[in-house]
Amino acid sequence: MMNLYLAGPFFDDEQIDRVERVEKALNQNTTVDNFFSPRLSTVDKSLEVGSDEWSKAVFKLDVDEIKKADAVIAIIDFVDDNVDSGTAFEIGYAHAINKPVILFHEKSGNVNLMLSNGSNSYLTTIDDIVKFDFVKIPEYKYNGKVF
């Protein structure tokens, strides 16, 4: 069974809905034992959101969770063809420490070449996530235009 890190933006209602649907799909996937979703994480509640102490605590927690994960699933839908900068960092960090990266791209559009080449698999539907074998991590590469 796999322990995953779920990277992705959750700044507006559409993004939160997408992350929630991915969380639900991961809960339904029989190859996933556990996953960490930063959206659901809690840091010290006494820290003021946006403060230097809070940002350092969130950064440390997220990096530690990526290190503990067996793989990272990253939602790359953000604005147009752009990925959220925090998600891009998480993808790059995971790749640098040899963690498999699975991209989830629900919207249409091009994918940055650094993301497409730095990932192991590319999924486009919630059903893909439910059925994906996170133990074997089959290679499904992005075949569209890159920039």
C-alpha positions in Angstrom: 0.0 0.0 0.0 1.1 3.5 -0.8 1.4 6.7 1.2 0.9 9.7 -1.0 1.3 13.4 -0.9 -1.4 15.4 -2.7 -0.1 18.7 -4.2 -2.5 21.2 -5.6 -3.9 24.7 -5.3 -7.0 25.4 -3.1 -7.4 29.1 -3.3 -11.0 29.3 -4.7 -14.2 27.3 -4.8 -13.3 25.6 -8.1 -9.9 24.5 -6.9 -11.2 23.4 -3.5 -13.9 21.3 -5.3 -11.2 19.7 -7.5 -9.0 18.9 -4.5 -12.0 17.4 -2.6 -12.9 15.2 -5.5 -9.3 14.0 -5.8 -9.2 13.3 -2.0 -12.4 11.2 -2.4 -11.0 9.3 -5.3 -7.8 8.5 -3.4 -10.0 7.2 -0.5 -11.7 4.9 -3.0 -8.4 3.7 -4.6 -7.5 0.2 -3.1 -3.7 0.8 -3.7 -3.6 3.9 -1.5 -3.2 3.3 2.2 -2.9 6.9 3.3 -2.4 10.4 1.8 -1.5 13.8 3.1 -3.5 16.7 1.8 -2.1 20.2 2.8 -5.7 21.5 2.5 -6.6 19.3 5.5 -3.4 19.8 7.5 -3.2 21.7 10.7 -0.3 23.7 12.0 -0.1 25.3 15.4 -3.4 27.1 15.6 -1.8 29.8 17.8 0.2 30.9 14.8 -1.2 33.8 12.8 -2.0 32.8 9.2 0.4 34.6 6.9 2.9 35.3 9.6 6.6 34.3 9.2 6.3 31.6 11.9 3.2 30.2 10.2 4.7 30.1 6.7 7.9 28.4 8.1 5.7 25.8 9.9 3.6 25.1 6.8 6.7 24.8 4.6 8.4 22.4 7.0 5.3 20.3 7.4 4.8 20.0 3.7 8.4 19.2 2.9 8.5 16.6 5.7 5.3 15.0 4.3 6.8 14.9 0.8 9.9 13.1 2.2 7.7 10.6 4.0 5.5 9.9 0.9 6.0 7.0 -1.5 4.8 9.2 -4.4 3.3 12.6 -5.1 0.0 13.2 -7.0 -0.1 16.8 -8.2 -3.1 18.7 -9.5 -1.7 21.0 -12.2 -4.9 22.8 -13.0 -4.6 26.5 -12.0 -5.0 29.5 -14.3 -4.9 28.9 -18.1 -1.8 26.7 -18.8 0.0 27.8 -15.7 0.5 25.6 -12.6 0.3 27.0 -9.1 3.9 28.0 -8.0 3.6 26.0 -4.7 2.5 22.9 -6.6 5.4 23.4 -9.1 7.8 23.5 -6.1 6.3 20.3 -4.6 6.6 18.5 -8.0 10.2 19.7 -8.4 11.2 18.8 -4.9 9.6 15.3 -5.2 11.4 14.7 -8.5 14.7 15.9 -7.0 14.5 13.4 -4.2 13.4 10.6 -6.5 9.7 10.3 -5.6 7.4 9.3 -8.4 5.2 12.1 -9.6 1.7 11.6 -11.0 0.1 14.6 -12.6 -3.6 15.2 -12.6 -4.8 17.6 -15.3 -8.6 17.9 -15.6 -8.8 21.0 -17.7 -7.7 21.2 -21.3 -4.5 23.0 -22.2 -0.9 22.6 -22.7 1.6 21.4 -20.1 4.9 22.9 -19.2 7.7 20.6 -20.4 9.4 20.6 -17.0 6.2 19.0 -15.6 5.6 16.6 -18.4 9.2 15.4 -18.4 9.5 15.4 -14.6 6.5 13.1 -14.0 5.9 9.4 -14.2 2.2 9.4 -15.2 -0.4 11.8 -16.4 -4.1 11.4 -15.5 -7.1 13.4 -16.7 -10.2 12.1 -14.9 -11.3 11.4 -11.4 -12.0 7.8 -12.5 -8.4 7.5 -13.6 -7.3 8.3 -10.0 -9.8 5.8 -8.5 -8.4 3.0 -10.8 -4.7 4.0 -10.9 -2.2 1.5 -9.5 -0.2 3.6 -7.2 2.0 0.6 -6.2 3.1 -0.2 -9.8 2.8 3.4 -11.1 2.3 2.5 -14.8 3.7 5.1 -17.2 1.0 7.2 -18.9 2.8 10.1 -20.4 1.4 13.4 -21.5 1.3 13.5 -25.4 0.1 17.1 -26.1 1.8 20.3 -26.8 4.4 21.5 -24.3 5.8 24.9 -23.7 
